[in-house]
Amino acid sequence: MTLSEIKTHLSKLDTISFTLPDGSLVPNHFHVTEVGLVTKNFIDCGGTVRQEKKVNFQLWNADDYDHRLHPEKLVNIIQLSENIFNLEGLDIEVEFQGEQTIQKFGIEFQDNTFKLTSLVTDCLAKDKCGIPEPKQKLQFSEIQAGNSCAPGSGCC
Protein backbone atom coordinates (compact mmCIF):
# COMPACT_ATOMS: atom_id res chain seq x y z
CA MET A 1 0.00 0.00 0.00
CA THR A 2 1.26 3.47 -0.85
CA LEU A 3 0.77 6.73 1.06
CA SER A 4 -1.81 7.99 -1.42
CA GLU A 5 -3.81 4.77 -0.96
CA ILE A 6 -3.71 5.01 2.84
CA LYS A 7 -4.82 8.67 2.69
CA THR A 8 -7.76 7.67 0.50
CA HIS A 9 -8.83 5.01 3.01
CA LEU A 10 -8.33 7.36 5.97
CA SER A 11 -10.56 10.00 4.36
CA LYS A 12 -13.48 7.55 4.56
CA LEU A 13 -12.99 6.44 8.18
CA ASP A 14 -14.21 7.76 11.53
CA THR A 15 -11.71 5.65 13.51
CA ILE A 16 -8.44 3.87 12.72
CA SER A 17 -7.73 0.26 13.58
CA PHE A 18 -4.81 -2.03 12.84
CA THR A 19 -5.06 -5.83 12.92
CA LEU A 20 -1.97 -7.98 13.43
CA PRO A 21 -1.42 -11.09 11.27
CA ASP A 22 -2.63 -13.33 14.13
CA GLY A 23 -5.99 -11.49 14.12
CA SER A 24 -5.42 -9.51 17.32
CA LEU A 25 -5.89 -5.76 17.29
CA VAL A 26 -3.28 -3.13 17.97
CA PRO A 27 -4.72 -1.39 21.06
CA ASN A 28 -6.86 1.56 19.97
CA HIS A 29 -4.82 4.02 22.06
CA PHE A 30 -1.72 3.53 19.86
CA HIS A 31 0.38 6.46 18.67
CA VAL A 32 2.02 6.84 15.27
CA THR A 33 5.43 7.94 16.49
CA GLU A 34 7.13 8.04 13.09
CA VAL A 35 6.29 8.53 9.47
CA GLY A 36 9.56 8.55 7.64
CA LEU A 37 11.67 7.61 4.68
CA VAL A 38 13.86 4.52 4.98
CA THR A 39 16.50 4.08 2.29
CA LYS A 40 18.40 0.84 2.03
CA ASN A 41 21.50 0.60 -0.18
CA PHE A 42 22.82 -2.92 -0.63
CA ILE A 43 24.49 -5.45 -2.89
CA ASP A 44 22.58 -8.66 -3.52
CA CYS A 45 24.24 -12.09 -3.59
CA GLY A 46 24.69 -11.80 -7.37
CA GLY A 47 26.72 -8.60 -7.03
CA THR A 48 24.02 -6.16 -8.19
CA VAL A 49 23.94 -2.83 -6.35
CA ARG A 50 20.39 -1.97 -5.35
CA GLN A 51 18.50 0.76 -3.54
CA GLU A 52 15.13 0.34 -1.85
CA LYS A 53 13.01 3.19 -0.50
CA LYS A 54 9.99 2.70 1.73
CA VAL A 55 7.79 4.79 3.98
CA ASN A 56 8.03 3.70 7.60
CA PHE A 57 5.14 3.98 10.04
CA GLN A 58 6.00 3.20 13.63
CA LEU A 59 3.06 2.32 15.87
CA TRP A 60 3.61 2.64 19.59
CA ASN A 61 1.38 1.41 22.34
CA ALA A 62 1.67 3.69 25.36
CA ASP A 63 -0.04 3.67 28.74
CA ASP A 64 -2.09 6.66 27.58
CA TYR A 65 -5.45 4.87 27.46
CA ASP A 66 -7.46 8.05 26.80
CA HIS A 67 -5.62 8.79 23.57
CA ARG A 68 -7.05 7.86 20.21
CA LEU A 69 -5.51 8.92 16.90
CA HIS A 70 -8.17 10.21 14.52
CA PRO A 71 -7.90 9.72 10.75
CA GLU A 72 -7.60 13.44 9.96
CA LYS A 73 -4.70 13.79 12.42
CA LEU A 74 -2.83 10.90 10.76
CA VAL A 75 -3.49 12.44 7.32
CA ASN A 76 -1.91 15.69 8.61
CA ILE A 77 1.16 13.79 9.84
CA ILE A 78 1.42 12.01 6.47
CA GLN A 79 1.13 15.29 4.55
CA LEU A 80 3.91 16.86 6.64
CA SER A 81 6.20 13.92 5.94
CA GLU A 82 5.33 13.97 2.21
CA ASN A 83 6.30 17.63 1.96
CA ILE A 84 9.60 17.12 3.74
CA PHE A 85 10.71 13.72 2.36
CA ASN A 86 8.97 13.53 -1.06
CA LEU A 87 7.28 10.20 -0.25
CA GLU A 88 4.76 10.10 -3.09
CA GLY A 89 4.22 6.65 -4.55
CA LEU A 90 6.35 4.71 -2.05
CA ASP A 91 5.18 1.52 -0.35
CA ILE A 92 4.58 1.51 3.40
CA GLU A 93 6.08 -0.78 6.00
CA VAL A 94 4.79 -0.71 9.56
CA GLU A 95 6.84 -1.26 12.71
CA PHE A 96 5.23 -2.45 15.93
CA GLN A 97 6.72 -3.67 19.18
CA GLY A 98 6.65 -7.45 19.38
CA GLU A 99 7.27 -9.46 22.51
CA GLN A 100 11.03 -9.09 22.38
CA THR A 101 11.88 -6.87 19.40
CA ILE A 102 10.44 -4.53 16.82
CA GLN A 103 8.48 -6.36 14.12
CA LYS A 104 8.01 -5.16 10.54
CA PHE A 105 4.86 -5.70 8.52
CA GLY A 106 3.34 -4.93 5.17
CA ILE A 107 -0.09 -3.31 5.16
CA GLU A 108 -3.41 -3.89 3.38
CA PHE A 109 -6.88 -2.39 3.82
CA GLN A 110 -9.80 -4.77 4.28
CA ASP A 111 -13.18 -4.53 6.01
CA ASN A 112 -12.50 -0.95 7.19
CA THR A 113 -9.33 -1.93 9.03
CA PHE A 114 -5.65 -1.79 8.20
CA LYS A 115 -4.31 -5.32 8.25
CA LEU A 116 -0.65 -5.78 9.03
CA THR A 117 0.75 -8.53 6.83
CA SER A 118 3.73 -10.81 7.27
CA LEU A 119 6.88 -10.05 5.29
CA VAL A 120 9.24 -12.68 3.90
CA THR A 121 12.82 -12.69 2.72
CA ASP A 122 13.74 -13.63 -0.83
CA CYS A 123 16.81 -13.99 -3.02
CA LEU A 124 16.91 -11.14 -5.54
CA ALA A 125 19.53 -12.78 -7.79
CA LYS A 126 18.38 -16.38 -8.20
CA ASP A 127 19.66 -16.40 -11.77
CA LYS A 128 23.18 -15.40 -10.63
CA CYS A 129 23.75 -17.30 -7.42
CA GLY A 130 22.84 -20.84 -8.47
CA ILE A 131 19.36 -21.22 -7.01
CA PRO A 132 17.58 -23.66 -9.34
CA GLU A 133 14.17 -22.77 -10.71
CA PRO A 134 11.44 -24.86 -9.07
CA LYS A 135 10.45 -27.83 -11.19
CA GLN A 136 7.05 -27.64 -12.76
CA LYS A 137 4.69 -30.15 -11.16
CA LEU A 138 2.23 -31.79 -13.49
CA GLN A 139 -0.85 -33.81 -12.71
CA PHE A 140 -1.12 -37.12 -14.55
CA SER A 141 -4.42 -35.85 -15.94
CA GLU A 142 -2.55 -32.99 -17.64
CA ILE A 143 -0.16 -35.25 -19.52
CA GLN A 144 -1.24 -35.86 -23.10
CA ALA A 145 -2.01 -39.48 -23.82
CA GLY A 146 -0.49 -41.12 -26.85
CA ASN A 147 2.22 -43.39 -28.06
CA SER A 148 4.76 -40.64 -28.60
CA CYS A 149 7.63 -40.06 -26.21
CA ALA A 150 9.21 -37.35 -28.31
CA PRO A 151 10.98 -34.47 -26.55
CA GLY A 152 8.44 -31.87 -25.50
CA SER A 153 5.51 -34.28 -25.77
CA GLY A 154 4.90 -34.22 -22.02
CA CYS A 155 5.31 -37.93 -21.48
CA CYS A 156 8.56 -37.66 -19.49
C-alpha positions as CSV (number, residue, x, y, z in Angstrom):
1,M,0.0,0.0,0.0
2,T,1.3,3.5,-0.8
3,L,0.8,6.7,1.1
4,S,-1.8,8.0,-1.4
5,E,-3.8,4.8,-1.0
6,I,-3.7,5.0,2.8
7,K,-4.8,8.7,2.7
8,T,-7.8,7.7,0.5
9,H,-8.8,5.0,3.0
10,L,-8.3,7.4,6.0
11,S,-10.6,10.0,4.4
12,K,-13.5,7.5,4.6
13,L,-13.0,6.4,8.2
14,D,-14.2,7.8,11.5
15,T,-11.7,5.6,13.5
16,I,-8.4,3.9,12.7
17,S,-7.7,0.3,13.6
18,F,-4.8,-2.0,12.8
19,T,-5.1,-5.8,12.9
20,L,-2.0,-8.0,13.4
21,P,-1.4,-11.1,11.3
22,D,-2.6,-13.3,14.1
23,G,-6.0,-11.5,14.1
24,S,-5.4,-9.5,17.3
25,L,-5.9,-5.8,17.3
26,V,-3.3,-3.1,18.0
27,P,-4.7,-1.4,21.1
28,N,-6.9,1.6,20.0
29,H,-4.8,4.0,22.1
30,F,-1.7,3.5,19.9
31,H,0.4,6.5,18.7
32,V,2.0,6.8,15.3
33,T,5.4,7.9,16.5
34,E,7.1,8.0,13.1
35,V,6.3,8.5,9.5
36,G,9.6,8.6,7.6
37,L,11.7,7.6,4.7
38,V,13.9,4.5,5.0
39,T,16.5,4.1,2.3
40,K,18.4,0.8,2.0
41,N,21.5,0.6,-0.2
42,F,22.8,-2.9,-0.6
43,I,24.5,-5.5,-2.9
44,D,22.6,-8.7,-3.5
45,C,24.2,-12.1,-3.6
46,G,24.7,-11.8,-7.4
47,G,26.7,-8.6,-7.0
48,T,24.0,-6.2,-8.2
49,V,23.9,-2.8,-6.4
50,R,20.4,-2.0,-5.3
51,Q,18.5,0.8,-3.5
52,E,15.1,0.3,-1.8
53,K,13.0,3.2,-0.5
54,K,10.0,2.7,1.7
55,V,7.8,4.8,4.0
56,N,8.0,3.7,7.6
57,F,5.1,4.0,10.0
58,Q,6.0,3.2,13.6
59,L,3.1,2.3,15.9
60,W,3.6,2.6,19.6
61,N,1.4,1.4,22.3
62,A,1.7,3.7,25.4
63,D,0.0,3.7,28.7
64,D,-2.1,6.7,27.6
65,Y,-5.5,4.9,27.5
66,D,-7.5,8.1,26.8
67,H,-5.6,8.8,23.6
68,R,-7.1,7.9,20.2
69,L,-5.5,8.9,16.9
70,H,-8.2,10.2,14.5
71,P,-7.9,9.7,10.8
72,E,-7.6,13.4,10.0
73,K,-4.7,13.8,12.4
74,L,-2.8,10.9,10.8
75,V,-3.5,12.4,7.3
76,N,-1.9,15.7,8.6
77,I,1.2,13.8,9.8
78,I,1.4,12.0,6.5
79,Q,1.1,15.3,4.6
80,L,3.9,16.9,6.6
81,S,6.2,13.9,5.9
82,E,5.3,14.0,2.2
83,N,6.3,17.6,2.0
84,I,9.6,17.1,3.7
85,F,10.7,13.7,2.4
86,N,9.0,13.5,-1.1
87,L,7.3,10.2,-0.3
88,E,4.8,10.1,-3.1
89,G,4.2,6.6,-4.5
90,L,6.3,4.7,-2.1
91,D,5.2,1.5,-0.4
92,I,4.6,1.5,3.4
93,E,6.1,-0.8,6.0
94,V,4.8,-0.7,9.6
95,E,6.8,-1.3,12.7
96,F,5.2,-2.4,15.9
97,Q,6.7,-3.7,19.2
98,G,6.6,-7.4,19.4
99,E,7.3,-9.5,22.5
100,Q,11.0,-9.1,22.4
101,T,11.9,-6.9,19.4
102,I,10.4,-4.5,16.8
103,Q,8.5,-6.4,14.1
104,K,8.0,-5.2,10.5
105,F,4.9,-5.7,8.5
106,G,3.3,-4.9,5.2
107,I,-0.1,-3.3,5.2
108,E,-3.4,-3.9,3.4
109,F,-6.9,-2.4,3.8
110,Q,-9.8,-4.8,4.3
111,D,-13.2,-4.5,6.0
112,N,-12.5,-0.9,7.2
113,T,-9.3,-1.9,9.0
114,F,-5.6,-1.8,8.2
115,K,-4.3,-5.3,8.3
116,L,-0.7,-5.8,9.0
117,T,0.7,-8.5,6.8
118,S,3.7,-10.8,7.3
119,L,6.9,-10.0,5.3
120,V,9.2,-12.7,3.9
121,T,12.8,-12.7,2.7
122,D,13.7,-13.6,-0.8
123,C,16.8,-14.0,-3.0
124,L,16.9,-11.1,-5.5
125,A,19.5,-12.8,-7.8
126,K,18.4,-16.4,-8.2
127,D,19.7,-16.4,-11.8
128,K,23.2,-15.4,-10.6
129,C,23.8,-17.3,-7.4
130,G,22.8,-20.8,-8.5
131,I,19.4,-21.2,-7.0
132,P,17.6,-23.7,-9.3
133,E,14.2,-22.8,-10.7
134,P,11.4,-24.9,-9.1
135,K,10.4,-27.8,-11.2
136,Q,7.0,-27.6,-12.8
137,K,4.7,-30.1,-11.2
138,L,2.2,-31.8,-13.5
139,Q,-0.8,-33.8,-12.7
140,F,-1.1,-37.1,-14.5
141,S,-4.4,-35.9,-15.9
142,E,-2.6,-33.0,-17.6
143,I,-0.2,-35.2,-19.5
144,Q,-1.2,-35.9,-23.1
145,A,-2.0,-39.5,-23.8
146,G,-0.5,-41.1,-26.9
147,N,2.2,-43.4,-28.1
148,S,4.8,-40.6,-28.6
149,C,7.6,-40.1,-26.2
150,A,9.2,-37.4,-28.3
151,P,11.0,-34.5,-26.6
152,G,8.4,-31.9,-25.5
153,S,5.5,-34.3,-25.8
154,G,4.9,-34.2,-22.0
155,C,5.3,-37.9,-21.5
156,C,8.6,-37.7,-19.5
